[in-house]
Amino acid sequence: MLGILSEVISAPELSRIELERILKRYPKDGKGLFRRDELIAAYRQLAGKELPPFDPAIISKLRLKPVRSHSGVTPLTVLTKPFPCPGECIFCPNDVRMPKSYLSDEPGAQRAENNAFDPYLQTYSRLLAYYNIGHPTDKLEVIILGGTWSFYPENYQIWFIKRIFDAIHDFGAKNNRMAEVEAALREVSQLHPERNITNVNIHGLMLERSYNQVVQDIYRDEMNRSRRQAQAIVNGTLERSPIVEFATWEELEAAHRFNENAPCRVVGLVIETRPDHISVEEVLRIRRLGCTKVQIGFQSLNDQVLALNKRGHDVAATRRAVKLLRQAGFKIHAHWMPNLYGSSPEQDLEDYALMFNDPDFRPDELKVYPCSLIESAELMQYYQRGEWQPYTQEELLNVLVKVFAMTPEYCRLTRVIRDIPSTDIVVGNKLTNFRELVDAEIKKCGIQSGDIRSREIRKRQVRVEDLQLDELWYDSSIGQEVFLQYITTDRHIAAFLRLSLPTELPITDELANAAMIREVHVYGQSLQLGQSEDGYAQHSGLGKRLIERAVEIARAQGYQKLAVISSVGTREYYRKRGFDDGELYQIRAL
């Protein structure tokens, strides 16, 4: 270990290949190679003793999968438990071990199942894994996945998020309660891996019972236990325990306040839902939960395609949902699916063009999920009858290359192709690295992809004085949007701010006469709170500059105040920028 770490410390730059060479020179037990988590743990233990004082840059050299935190924050994904879903989409998997639309072989789903879908266990174990492989854990974007969030009971939602915060705070205090929670779950929860003996499989060709029917049948006792315990707590006849799915709004808000100055802070909170489950009341409720971004399934912007796929809502519902989310300041992260039943490559490209040409849509982020056939989906019946076929690799590649070329600079393509194991796909694309093929084809064709993810500076070092401020103005369904970005001469992006200039009546009185900051993001490797490094965009003052420019624009446009949809972990940052706490937002008078 000392030999390896001494060479790592003395190397000015260290590539993956160079590190592998060092590891081979110092084999573990004379044969194997040391893992990154072992190296990092040893460095933390030996720094300042047998080695020079601790230097975060050494952890950066040893970090496994550094791309995970190159976007400025560390993502933390948790899944909700299996539960009925209001949708009947023919393309959707029906894996009853999972929340709707997820598969038990997906990496994130496996982590959730191994932790009995408990929010505390999922959160703490993931933070521990990140820490062990060298990723910072003080700025977290919490992403809650699992079908239609809005369909879960409110008690469960409040408890689920509160327990995520509990785990984050315990991790920051090095107070590991995982064994206690795991033991309690093993005693009573059917979702614990040792107690969940579910072996029911739904086959798309023989849909005798729906996903909802099977889930309610299998987990009836579990659901009843949760309801009974929550009611007993309300009645005062049951003592609280970590696994009882009940928490009050006041308890959640107390957890929010604690997180404002905690060692590990939530700088973004994301849920996913359907367009037909968005209303004024729902938008304000999820805002109260602390959410700042909503993943929402567009799937298609063609009413006929939506109907053929039994989506359960029309395009008008998507328009209404996006408008309400914009009025509340949420970041809008859409899901879109080419190759649906009833569509074609030509229709898909028309659909994609509409998404950005029509002010009613224009999402901030986008996941592109080409339809693949899963054995448990009803689409199996259409495939067997010859009514649906997957695109060829050439057809899909052509669609995605044109999709990349049409994506505006204000949108981030967060994912292209879903991370579904090839063994689960009957027919359709089985390549999880398809994005790399698209990138290669784009370069070959001389096409420039403008989406944010393609332009992030990542590890690249930049000097603030070499960046230029660029402003992109565009119309939305509620007024105008301004996308302010600090970019290099070749348009790589170091930081951006999304500013909303609404002309519609506000969704709540708190936002009367207010422009709205919907997002501030500084790219580059995530640095710890209070840390700065020469040449890195993080903590170099770009966020402050963007906010002050937003103030200038809002004032010039005649607004009396500037609101921000801040996450609980960024409230202190905005207070330092002149914002005062409101009920659901922070406000700066102009």
Secondary structure, DSSP 8 states (H G I E B T S, - for coil): -HHHHHHHHH-SS--HHHHHHHHHHS-BTTTB---HHHHHHHHHHHBTTTBSS--HHHHHHH-SSGGGGTTSSEEEEEE------S---TTS---TTSSTT--TTSHHHHHHHHTTT-HHHHHHHHHHHHHHTT---SEEEEEEESS-GGGS-HHHHHHHHHHHHHHHHHHHTT---HHHHHHHHHHH-TTSTTT--------TT--SS-HHHHHHHHTHHHHHHHHHHHHHHHHT-S---TTSS---HHHHHHHHHHHTTSSSEEEEEEEEE-GGG--HHHHHHHHHTT--EEEEEEE-S-HHHHHHTT-SS-HHHHHHHHHHHHHTT-EEEEEE-TT-TT--HHHHHHHHHHHHHSTT---SEEEE----EETTSTHHHHHHTTS-----HHHHHHHHHHHHHH--TT-EEEEES----GGGEEES---TTHHHHHHHHHHHHT----SHHHHB-TT----GGG-EEEEEEEEETTEEEEEEEEE-TT--EEEEEEEEEE-S--SSGGGTTEEEEEEEEE-SS---TT---TT-STTSSHHHHHHHHHHHHHHHTT-SEEEE---GGGHHHHHHTT-EE-SSSEEEE-
